[in-house]
Amino acid sequence: MKLNNYINGSWQEGGGADYTAVVNPANGETLCEVKLSGKSDVDEAVKAAKRAQKEWVLVPAPKRADYLYEIGRLMKERKEHLAQVLTKEMGKVIEEGRGEVQEGIDMAFYMAGEGRRLFGETVPSELQDKFAMSVRAPIGVVGLITPWNFPVAIATWKSFPAIVAGNTFIWKPATETPMMAYEMAKIFEEVGLPPGVANVVFGSGGEVGTAMIEHPDIRVISFTGSTETGRRVAELGGRHLKKVSLEMGGKNAVIVMDDADLDLAVEGILWSAFGTAGQRCTACSRVIVHRDVKKELEQRLLEQMKSLTIGDGLDESVKVGPVINAAALEKIHGYVEIGQQEGAKLLAGGRVLEDEGQKCGYYYEPTLFTDVKWDSRIAQEEIFGPVISLIEVGSLDEAIEVNNSVTYGLSSSIFTRDVNQAFRAQRDLDTGIVYVNAGTTGAEIHLPFGGTKGTGNGHRDSGVAALDVFTEWKSIYVDYSGKLQRAQIDTE
Ligand code: NAP
């Protein structure tokens, strides 16, 4: 099968020269091919999106929302199929695949509700017989650039608020995961979204991504990916005076205090460290543990890690799937070697798995380091794989300091039974998301999603906050006095 772009409501072969194979990371099988597009395809898509936006903005928001209800309904109907495609394409285990598709469904219904809100403000005027209000105005054509690790959920966090607010969009999915974008484009077509409202262009970040950022008619770029790429996107976007929303990398920590429920903490750590094979932006890659419970926690983690089954995520009994590709395996193993050179103690894992049934895929053994120094590279840099670093501390203050020592600020968590410690932690942990007595993953779509410092640039996906990315405030004054009333004139 060959995947084509979805532009102006029709399927069009990309104009670039190269095809690339989409490979199942669980077994190395080629799933399909996708033609990489070029600048001319972006130009074509933007032309269609710009034309469509003129009409789309006139469709009342509750009617725009009706399309989202239909999209949500179709996604629900196809949930199992979408989850299977997702798992084959990027490797996360099938129950997580279902969970991710469900996030998209939830986002569709939630954002559809916004079609009847899109709240602005009405305020009293300082003058008699004058009315003052603000409304959210759409921005125009917006560009969405998404990563492979959440190939559908992240796209829904961006595209659904964009269209309900009256924008049209061009979506460039990651080269590794075009199939989910193809499935979503089919849904956009089936629900009858007017041609040009939703456009999908396949291709590399360097070609298609750059063309989108440089295009004068794309006014917003909403990007999710690594901090390194995000910085390049922001630099180029800045030169073109784009509104750029960035959701980037993380180095998330679970804090385990001496009064924690350790069984609960172990469960939370395993789920957030090894879910999606550690390739979540919110994955727990540091465990900051109070010295009085460190030994006990190590033992319990080691015990529970033995029961993690590793393999093809389509097998319902598997708990940890493959990582995305050979380059990821190499990067993860490189960090494990760095950890050993830095003097951290390897308690478990640390191997590329090449047993029968695994050697055609990309599997890394869940790995646990202890005695990790808070400022070492494995404790500071995003590894994006199934590797945990245990760091010992002696107090809550120290735990918070260690948590905050990294350049990222996405998610953090604390396990404690002391309500005072929990509240101090949620105040002082400088991440965009904080969990108490849960791991670092599990965000809900109706709250803002994003992070501080090197993780973001002040914008948020998801929740009502996502509307801030895709709208501009317009303030409107209506004077019904019948005479010229001058505001901001000192009448004293
Ligand atoms: P990535 O390499 O930065 O790629 C992300 C997207 O950007 C892809 O579509 C990529 O296209 C595109 N891209 C690459 N170079 C570009 C350029 N010069 N201009 C414009 N676009 C460009 O990230 P990834 O490996 O896919 O994803 C993993 C990263 O995403 C991790 O760091 C993770 O923490 C982060 N992430 C963050 C969040 C969050 O909400 N904070 C959520 C999920 C993931 P190609 O595929 O063609 O390279």
Boltz pocket constraint, residues with backbone or C-beta under 6 A from the ligand:
constraints:
  - pocket:
      binder: B
      contacts: [[A, 145], [A, 146], [A, 147], [A, 148], [A, 149], [A, 150], [A, 154], [A, 172], [A, 173], [A, 174], [A, 175], [A, 176], [A, 203], [A, 204], [A, 205], [A, 206], [A, 209], [A, 210], [A, 224], [A, 225], [A, 226], [A, 227], [A, 228], [A, 229], [A, 230], [A, 232], [A, 233], [A, 247], [A, 248], [A, 249], [A, 250], [A, 280], [A, 281], [A, 282], [A, 382], [A, 384], [A, 410], [A, 449], [A, 450], [A, 451], [A, 455]]
      max_distance: 6.0
